[in-house]
Amino acid sequence: MIAVFVSNGLAIIGAGSIIGIDTLSAVLLAGSLGVAKVTEGLARAYLDDGKLTIDEINEVFGTMDRK
């Protein structure tokens, strides 16, 4: 989750400065949204059958790397 937060947060620094959002707010927002997306994916995978397999976890985290 930390890596998801950092990768999403760092990716938005330039865009935030271009449109006038302070850097800290942009990083916190982008990082939080990335973590929320992964958490949602894990929750949906768990709801399917009541358990998480390593393949399901890898698939959810893998979606963050396919941008």
N, C-alpha and C positions, 0 to 999 in steps of 0.2 A: 504494500500500500504506500509505503514511503517513496518507492521508486516511481509509482504512478503519480503521486502528488508532485514530486520534483520534475518529472518529465513534462507534465502538463503545465505546471507553473512556469518553468523556464521557457517553454515554447511561446508563451503569451507576452513576455516582457516587452518585446519590440512593438507589438500591435497595441498594447495598452498605452505606451508612450506616444504613439502616433495619434491616437484619438483623445488623448488628454486625461487618461485615468492614471492615478498615481501607481507606481510600480508595486508596492506592497499589496494594495487592493486587487490589482490585476492578477498577481501571482496567487494570492489566497483564493480568489474566485475560481480561477482555472484549475488549480490543484484540487480544490474541494469538489468541483464538478467531475473531475477524473476519478476521484475516490468514490464518489456517489455512483458513478456509472458501473464501476467494478463491483461495488457492494450490491447494487441492483442485480447485476448478472449472476452473482453468486447466490443471491436469494432466490432468483427465478429457477436456477439449476437445482437448488435444494427443494423447492416446492414441487418440482416434477415428480420426485420419488422419495423425498425425505432423507436423502443422503447426498453427499458431495464426493465424487470420485476425483482422483488426481487428474484424470483426463478432462473432466468438467472444469476444474479449477484452472488448468493450463489453457483451456479454450477461452475462458472468460478473460484471463490476463492477456492472452494472445491477441485479443481484439484491440487492446490498447496499443499494440505495436504495429498494427496494420493500417496506419493512417497514410 
